[in-house]
Amino acid sequence: MAGEVHYFRLHREDVADRLDKLAAAGCDVVASYMPWIVHETASGDVDLTGATSEYRDLTGFLDLAAERDLLVVARPGPFVMAELKNEGVPFRIYRDHPDAVPLGWDGKPASSATLDYLEPGYLAEAERWYAAIMPVLAERLATVGGPVAAVQLDNEVGMLSWVTNTPELTDRTLADLAGWAERTWGRKGSIDRYGADPDDTERWAEWWRAGGTDAGTEVQQLALHHDLGAHHRDRYARYLLRLRDVAVQHGVDGVPFLVNLHGTYAGRGRTFPIGISQLSKAYAGVPQMTSGSDHYMRDLTVENLPDLYVMNAFMAAVHDADQPITSLEFEAGTGDYGEDMSWLTSPETTELKTRLCVAQGNRLINYYLFAGGHNPPLDEPVGDGNDRIAFTGERHGFAAPVDPEGRLSETYPGTVSAVRAVRGSEHLLAGMDEEYDDVVLGYVPDHYLTEYHHPDSAVRRSQVGELERYRGMGPRDILARALLLGGYSFGAVDLSSAELDPAGPAVALATPPVLGHSIQERLAAFVRAGGRLLLHGRMPVVDDDGSPCTVLADSLGLRTARTVEGTPDQFPSVRATAWAGEQPEVRVGMLEHLIGEGETLAVDIADGSPVAVEVTVPGGGRAVVLGCDYPCHLGFWRSLLERIGVRRRIIAEGNTPGLVTTSTADGTGQRLVHLINVAPVPQTFTLTVDGVSLELHLGAREGLVLPIGVRLDDAVLCWSTAELDGPGDGSTLVLRRAAGPGRALIETARDVTADGDAAASRTEQGWLVTWPAGRAGDRLTVRLS
């Protein structure tokens, strides 16, 4: 549990105070950017000891952290963002290496501070920066008794190009792309695919900068855009792996290297998988590397709750068993980043998000920004209006739990409570993984290869629009929302590379008309071999380049007769058929008429045409195809999932929407049940899991982690309606009371007593400990004599 503290924004005498406040909140790790733009002096030298400025005292910061037994996550860039000018890269680099500034569409220079990561001049400078800072970190690695426990490589690589729609199209990059295309498709194949000859250097560059719109066919334009993104993935991987190698050369080894993923926008996470798509080639399956999320989502509600859950699931889908997911920028504070009072995040939000991410297996959470500070002046004025290191003014981090002056904000207690919630079960969580129901959500990396579209390519804009509408969580986000709010916990599967087990979980996939040929083949083989598939959205009928591809539809024996879109004058509506019981007709935003063999599950009420069918494929596989954006009626979706044999492990009877239920377990049967209520109303319900039924009450926007089958020395905590508040010592059990009354059942041959107003009585099942309503957060100690 970490918090971000920027030593370079604090007077030297204030650093210790901020670290003390971090430790007092319960955190055991401090993270910080280590900005190149701060540590490089006007003369071009690098100061990491504070000899020339108190804001450059990195070594002092590391030593203060070590004195407090705080581990350190080092984030040395070269890019660091953090509202720093040039995203933390010295002004000198842009002056000395103009060729590093990318050219985008039509040869126009990039409108952001991004650089061509592989441009030799920039890369040499970045390696010199690493040569200066990495030995300082290497001397203080946790492996040699120091505090540095992990190192992040660069920051949000590719983000600036994506948000500005500026691919890197310099002559050097396009020459590299020509070689990549010839290796991938051959010269003739490249000419056919893109409409340009990779051996004709001048025309090749013109063609790509024009996005293939100069008389190129629609297929060629789509192929060009797709492969442009694929080539960028390759380049980003080469860059990040080069930085790793340079770090190792300078002694940093034996600790994790972290890759920070960007992608949330306007309080939503629907675009976050773009970062996974861009960068996973750099870390997926690479030893000693893993990824971390970077999310700013404001309040957690039923709207964006599925976003965060799917973000974590998709991150895990590309990792191997030795790569835990992390969160390197976990939003904390008020959310008033512009100091304009346009947003104030509710104080319980940090805890709700923490509980969800920990339940999904996050092994590192870094609260960003934990403590504010101020922006010191640059060594050399640049005449930009404030001549400081950042563009936020003199103060920085005014939304943080600890404000720039060191005062505790109203969000500090919420952060303390969030950390306490994790600490209470940390000894169990560290060895646990999330358990899933019998369904996984399909992740298609190429559905998020949408960073770039030439302004004049209408066919590409249309394709991106379809992808954004249907991918991932489904049209209107309903597929993921129905699963999560319907009481299912689910993992994800990378359909571009994973081997699908027909005897394994059902695959749920939200898909646009575009689905790559290889993935269609993989899904078709999966169903033919007996697998179960739920398709939601549009029937896939084209490959990534827009060419026809109906492999999956053919395997299911289906085709689309027509698609109906809602308009201001047309209100397409559907009705579920008898299988779902008496269901009212519902309006939808789109529907597809499906033709083929199979049982009809829903029809267009205008003419009775099927819009949802169940197909049994020779070989025993089953598929449900829902060709409309059916509303989030949870009963309907549960019935739909039951058609393909998916049932809930955890039943919450009597709850209203907004309750998330999942569980984590270790290999010995110990289990934690995670309950998160994002609804603005309390929940009273009966929870049934593992044959245990508990009557529970959960306040509005509250969470609980309940132990099931947790071992003590010679006893078992069968269940409790209160959370653990630490590991105890084998003869004591420490619980964190909620406001209402509670109970716990312990199997043991020893006598049991409880403190205060709690009582312990022997029953046939074991010792039953009960306590009345009290003050939420009080500790209750149960003793085994």
N, C-alpha and C positions, 0 to 999 in steps of 0.2 A: 504494500500500500504506500504509494508515493505521492509527493506533491512537487510542483514546479516552482522553484525559487530562482530568480535571476540575480545572481551576485553582481553582475555587471550593471545592474540598475539600482544598486544599494551603496550607501556609504559604508566604508569598511567596518565601522563600529556597529552598524545595524544588521550585518549578516547573521551574527550569532543569535540575535533576538528572533529573527524570522525562522531560523532552524529550530530554535527552542519551541516556537509556536507550532511548527510542523510536528515535532516529536510529541508535544502535548496533545495534539489531535489524534495521536495513536499511530501515525505513519512511521515506518522504519526505513524509508528510502527518500532521498531528495533527487530530483531530476533538474537538469538545467541545460539550456543551450549554452554554447561556448563560441561566441560569434567572432568570426574572422575579422569583420569590419571593426570590432572593438579592440581586438588584441594586436592588430597591425598598426604600427605607429606611422606618422607622416613620413618618416625616413624609409619606410618599408621594412623595418625590423619588426619582430614579433616579441611582445612582452607578455609573459604568462605568470609573472610573480608580483606584479603591481609596482615595479620599480619606477615606472613613468606615470602611473595613474592608479588611484585606489580602485578604479572600476576594472582594472586588468588583473586583479589578484586572484587568479584561478587557483594557484597552489594553496593560498590561504583559505579559500572556500573549501577545497577538498580536505584540508587538515581540520577545519572546524567541523565538517561533517563526520570525519573519523572520530573526533573527540566525543561526539554524541552518539556513537555507534549507529550512525545513519549510513546506509549504503548509497551509492551514487549511480544514477543512469546518466552517462555522459552523452551529450548531443552536439558534436562539434561541427556539424554542417558537412561541406562548405556552405550550402544554402541552409538558413535556419528560419526564414520568414519572421514570425514574432513581431510584426509591424516594423521591423527594421528596414532602413533604406537599402535598396538593392537586394532585399531579402537576406541581408547579412554579408554580402560579398563586397569587398572594398571598391570604391569608385575607380581606383587605379586599374583594376582588371578590365573594366569596360573601355577605358582610354587606351590601354596598352594592347588590347586584343579585340579590335573592332570586328574581326572575322568571326569571333565567337557569338556575336549577336545574330540570332537566326533570321533568315528570310522566310516568310510564310507564303500564303496564297498570292499569286501574281507578283512575286518577288518583293512584297512589302516587308519592311523590318518588323520584328516582333514589337507589340505595343506594351509588353510587360518587361520586367527586369530579368526574364529568363535568359539563359545562355545555352549554347550548343554544348552539352555535357562532354562530348568526345572531341571537341575541337582541340587540337594539340596544344595551343597556347594556354587556353583555360585549364586544360587537364594538367599540364605541367605546373601551373600555379597552384591548383588544388592539391597536387601531390606535395608541393613544398610546404603548404599549410599543414598537411598531415604530418610531414616530417618534423615540424616544429611541435605540434601539440601531442602527437601520439606517444612519444617517449615519456612525457609528463604523466599521461594516463597509465602507461605500462608500468611505471615505477610504483603505482598505487592501485594495481589491480587486486581484486578480492582474492585471487589465487596466490598472491604473495603477502596477504595480510592487510591489504589496503581496502579502501571503501568502494572502488570502482567495480561495479558488478555487471554492467552491460554498456555497450556502446552503440548508439544509433548512427547509421550511415546516411549522410545527407538528410533531406527532409522533403517530403511531399513531392518526390521526383515526378515530373510530367504534369503537375497540377497547373502551372502557369500557362503552358501551351494549351491545355484542355480548355481552361476557362476563357481564354481569349481566341479559341479556334485558330491557333497559329501553329501548324505543323512545322517541323524544322526542315526547310527545303533549300539549304545552301548548296553550292556546287559540290562541296566535299561530301555532304550527306547524300545527295542524289547520286553521286558516283558510287558510294557505298551501297545504296539501294539498287543500283543497276547490277552490281555484283550479286547481291542477295537474290534479285529476281532471276538472274541467269542460273544460279545454283538451284533455285526452287523450281522454275518452270522451263529452263532452257531459253535460248535466244528466240527461236520461233514461237515457243509457247508464250513468252513474254509479249511478243508483238501481237499475237492473237488476243491475249488476255487484256492488254492495256491499250493497244493501238499505237504503241511507240516502240522504237528499237533501242534497247539498252546500249548498243554500240554507237549510236548517233548521239553523242554527248550533248550537243547544243539543243537538238530537238527534244531529247529526253527530258532535259530540265524544263524547257518551255511547256511541254505537255503536262508534266506533273504539277507545275506551279499553276497551271490553268485548270487543274482538277479533271483533266480529260474531257472538258466541255467543248473543246474546239473540234467539233464534228465527230467526237467519239460516240459510240453507241451507249445505250443505257447500261448494258451489261459491263462494258469496258469502264464506265465511270464508277460503277459500284465495285468492281474488282479492284480498281485503282485505290479507292478510298479504304477498302478493307485491308489491302496489303500495305498501305501506308501505315495504318495502325499496327499491323503485325510487325512491320519493320521497326517501328518505334519501340515496341515491346523488347525486341532483340537488343536495340541500342541501350535502353535503360538497364537491362540486365548486365550488359558488358560494363557499363559505367559503375553500377553498384558493386559488382564483383571485383572491379579494378580497385575501388576504394577499400574494399575488404582486404585485398591482397597487400595494398600499401600499408594499411593499419597493422597487419600481421608482420610485415617486414620491419616495422618500427616497434615490435615487441608486444603489441596488443593481441593476445591470443588466450584461449581457454575460458573466455566469457562470451555470452551471447552477443551477436550482432543483430540489431533491430532495424526494420524497414517500416517507416511511418506512412500509412495509407490515408489519402485524402478522399473527399467525395461528398460529405453532407452539404446540404444547401437549403437555406430558408427554413430551418427547423425540421427537415426531412432527410431520410437516408436513402431515398430511392436511387440516387446517382452514385452512392458510395461504391458499389461493385465496379465502377469504372476504374477506381484506383487498384482494386484487386486485379482486374483484367490487364491494366498497364504494367504492373510491377511484379506479379507473382512469378514470372519466369526468373526473376533474380533470386528468389528465396525458396520456392516450393521444392521440398526435398533436398535442399542444400544444407549440409551439416552445420550446426552452430549458428544458423540464421533462422529468424522467424519474423512475423509481421505484427504490427500494432495498429489499432484503429485510431482515428483522429476525428472526433465527432462533436458537433455543436448542434443540438437538437431542441434547445429550450426545454419546455415542460414535457414530461412523458405522459402521453394520453393514448386513448384508443386509436387515434389517427396515426401516430408515429411509433407506437409500441412495436408493431410488426417490423418496422424499418430496422430498429436496433437489433431485434432478435434475428432477422435475416442477415444483417450485416455480419454478426458473429458467426452464424451458421455458414455463410459463404466463405468467410475467412478460413474457418476450420476445414472446409471442403478441399482446399488446395494444400493443406498442411499434411505432413506425415505424422506418425504416432509420437515422434520426439519433438514436435513443434507446437507448443501451446500458443493459444492466442493471447494477446495483450492489448492494452489500451494506452497509447503513449500521449494522447491529449484527450483526457476525459473531462468534459466540460464541468466546471465548478463555479459557483458564484451567482451573481444576480442576473447575468445576461445583458446588463446595460453597458455594452461595449463602446457605444458611441457617446456616452455621457449625455444622452438626450432624453432619457427616461421614456424611451419608446417601448421598452420591454423590461419586466421584472419577473424573473423565474421564481416559482414558488419554492420555499425553502426545503421541502421534502423531496424535491426532484432528484437531487444528487444521490440520496439514499435509494430511491426506487431504481434508478439506472444502475447503481452499484450492485444492488441485489440481483438484478436481471443478468448483468454481465458475469458476475461470479457464478451464478447458477449455470451459465453456459460454458464455464471452464476458463474464463480469463485468469491468468496467473500473475498478472501485473496490472495495476490500475494507477495511472499517474494523473492526479487532479491538476487541471490546467485552467487557469493560472491560480496557484495557491496563494501567492503573496505578490502584491504589486510593488512598484518602485518608481523611479524617475529615469528620464532619458538624458544622460549627460551630453555635453556638446561634442561634436566631432573635433578632431585635432585641427583640421583645416576647414574653414568655412567654405560652403559650396553655394551660398546665396539662394537657398531654396525656400526661404521664409522663416526657418527656425534654426538651421545649422546644427540640429541634434542628430543622434544616431537613429532616431525613429520619427515617424510622422504623426504620432498621437499627441504631441505637445510635450510639456515638461513632465507631467504625471503619466504613469502607465499602469495598467492593471487595476483600474478603479472599480471593476466588477468583482474582484477576487475576494475570497473569504477573509484575507488579511489585506487591508487597503494599502495604498502607497505610503501612508504615514505610519503603518504598523498597527492600526486599530483593527479590532475584530469586527467584521460586518455581521449582519443578521444571518448570513449563510454559514458562518463558522460552526455554530452548534449542529446544523444539519450534516456538515462534513464529518464532525466528530462522531455523530450517531451512525453515519454510514460505515465509518471505519470500525466502530465497535461491533456493528452487526457482522462484519466479516471476521473480526478477531475472535468472536465467540465460538465460531465453528472452524476456524482456520486449521486446527490440527487434523480435522477430518477432510476439509475441502482440498487440502494439498495433495491428497492421494485419491481423489474422486474424479469421475467424469460424468457428464450429463447422460441420463438415460432417455431413450426416445421411444415414442410409440412406433407402430409398424409402418412408418411412412417417411420418405425423405423428399426434400424439395430440390428440383433440378436447377443447377447453376450452369449457364451456358456463357462462357467467357466472351464469345464473339457477339452475343447480344448486347454487350457493353462496350464494344469497339466503336464508339460513337463520338469520339472526341472531336473529329474533324469533318467538316463538310464545306466544299467550295461554295461561295455565295451564289454562283450561277448554276449550280447543279440541282435542278428541281427534283430529279429522281433520287438523289442522295438525301435531300431534305425530307422527301416523302418516306424513304426507308427509315431514316432516323426517327421520324415521328411515329411510325408503326412500332418500332422497337421500344421506344420510350413508353408507349401506351400499354403494351401487352407483356413485356418481359418481366422476369423475376417474381414479383409478388402478384402478378396478374392484373387484368383490366380492373381499374378502380382499387387496386391493391387487395382485392377481396379474397383471393386464394390464401395468402399468408394470414390475413386477418381472421378468416373463418377457421383456419387451423388453430391459431393461437388462442383466440377468444372462445373457440369451441372446446377447449380443454385438451388439445393435443400438444405434445412436445415433439419436435422433429429436428433431425439433422438435415444436411444438404449433401449433394453429390455433384462433383464436377463432371458433367456429361462429356466433356471433351477428352477425358483421359481415364476415367474410372472404369473398372470392370464391374458390370452390373450382374449381381447374382439373382437368377430367376427365383430362387427360394428365399431371397432376402426381402427387405421392405418394399412396399409399393413406391413407385416414383410419381410424384405430382409435379407437373410442369406447366407453367404459364408460358404460352408461346405466341409470337406473332406469325404471320405467314412465312417469315424467313427462318429457316433452320438448316444449318449446314448439312451437307450430304453425309458426312461421316457420323454425325450425331443421329441423323435419321436412321442410318444403317444400324447403329448401336441399339437404339430403342426398338427398332423392328425385330432385331435378333432377340432382344430381351423378352419381348412379348411372345414371340414364336416359341421360346424355350419355356414358357410358363409364367413369366413375370406379370406383374400388375401395374397398370399405368392409368393415371388420371391426367387428361389434357384439358386445359382451360384457356380459352381465348379463341384464336384462329387456327384452322387446320393448316399445318405447314405444307406449302406447295412450291417454294422456291429456295434455291441455294443462296449462300451469302452474296454471290455476285449477281443475283436476280435471275439466273437461268432456272428453268423449270426443274423441280425435284419433288417427286411425290412418293418417295420410297416408303415413308411411314404410313401415309394415307393408303397406299396400295396394300401394304401388309395388313392394315386393319379392314380393308375392303370398303373404304369410305371415300367419298368425294363431296365437294361443296357445290351445290347448285347455284346459290346466290348468297350475297351478303347484304343485309339490310342495316342501314345506319339511321339512328334517330336524328331528327331535324326539328326545328321549331314548329313544324306542321305535322310531323309524323312521330308516333310514339310506339315503336315496336314493343310488343308485350308477349309474354310466354306463360304457359301453365305447366306445372309438373303433372305428370300422368299418375295413374292410380297407385303405382308403387310407393309414392311419397305420402299417401293419404290425401285427405281433402285439403288442397293448397289453393290459395287465391291466385288469380293471374297477377303477374308483376310486370311493371315496365322495365325495359332494359335499354341500354345505350346502343347496343349492336347485337345482331344475331346472324348466324349462318344456317342455311338450310342444308342438312346433311342427308346424303343418299347412300344407301348400302344396307347390308344385312345387320340385324342387331335389334335389341329391344329398345323401344322409344322411351325416354325418361322425361322429356319435356318437349312441348310443341309451340310453334308460333300460333297464337290464337287467331291470326288473320286468315290463315288457310290450312292449319293443321299440320304443316310441315315439321318434321323432327328438327330440333335444335340441340338435343342432347340424347345420346344413344349409348347403350352398353353393348360391347362386342366381345364375343368369345372367339379367340383365334385358334386355328388348328395347332395342337401342341399343348393346349390347356391354358394359355394366357388369357387375361381379361383386360379390357380397356374401357374406361368411361370417358367419353368425349363430350365436353360441355361447351358448345359453340355459342355462348352468350355470356354477358356479364351479369349473371344472376345476383341479386342482392345478397347481403350478408345475413341471411336467415339461418341461424346456427343449427336449428333442427334439420333443415333441408340439407345442409352441408354434412352434418353427421350421418344422415341417411345415405348420402352419396358415397361417403367414405366407407360405410359399412357394406355397400355393394361390392367393394373390392377387398373386403376382409380387414379393414383397419378399425381397430377399437381402442378406446382410451384405457390406459393403465390406472390413471388417477381420476376419480369421479368426484366432482364437487356438486352436490345436489342442493338446489335452492339458491345458488348464487345468481347474481345479475351480471350482464356483460361488463368486462373490465378486469376480471380475475384471471391471472396467469398461473398455471400449475405445472411444475416440472420437478424433477428429482435428480440428485447426484448419488452415486454409489461407488464403493470400492470393491475390490475383489473378494472381500470376506463377508459381504452381505450387509455391512453398515450402510445406512441410507440417510440422506437429508432430503426432506420435501420442501421445496421453495414455493412460497405463495406470495404473489405480488398483486396488489389491488390498485390499479391506476384510475379507477372510477372515482368520481367526486362524491360517492355515497358509500356507506359502510356495507359490508357483506356478512350475512349470517347464513351458514351452510353446514352441511354434513360432508366431511371429507372421508373418502374410502380409498385406502391404498394398502396393498399387501395383506388384505383381510382385516385390517384395522379400520374402524369407523370412529371418527371424532367429531363432536359438535364444536364448531369454531365460530368466532366472531372476529372480523378484521375491519378495522376502522377505515374510513375513506383515505385513500392514497397512503396505505400502509403496507408493510411486508412482514413476513414471518419465515423463519427457517426452522422446521420441526425435525427433531431427531427420531429415527425409527431403527430399532435394533442396534443401538450403539453400545459397545462393550466398555465396562469398567473393569477393575481388576478381576473379581470373581462374581460379577453381576452384569446384567444387561438392562439398559434403559430401553424398555420395549417401545415406549412412545412418550411424548410430552406435548402439551399444548403451549408450552413456553420455549423460547430459544435457549440454546446453550450460551453461557456467558464466559466461556473459557474452558480449558481442558480438565480442570479439576486435578486431583492427584491420585485417582484410583479408589480412594476411600471417601471422596467428596464429589458431589455433583453440583455445579453452579449454574443456575438458571437466571434468565433475564425476564422479569415479569412484565406482562402486558397490563392494561388498565383493568381488565375484567378478571373474573375468577379463573382458576386453572387447575390442571390435573397432570399427573405423571405416573406411569406404571413401571416398577422395577422388579425384575426377577433376581432374587438372591437368597441365599441361606442365612445371610447376616441380618441383624436388626437394623432398621432404618429410622432415623429421626430427622426432623426438619426444623429450621430456625423460625423464630417469630411467630406469626399467626398461621403458619402452615401446619398441617397434621398428617401423620403417616399411620396407616392401618393395614394390617395383613389381610389379604383376600385370597380366594382360591387361585387367582391369576398371578398374584405377587403382591408386593407392597404398593399400595395406592397412596400417593401423596396429593393432598388437595390444599388449596389456599383461596381465600376470598378475594374480591376485587380490592385493588390497592393502587398505588402510584406506579404508573408505567415507567419502566426502566430500573426499578429497584432490583437488587440482587437477592436471590433466594439460594441458600446453601442447604443441600440435603446430605446427610452423613450416613455412612455405612459403618456400624460399630463393630 
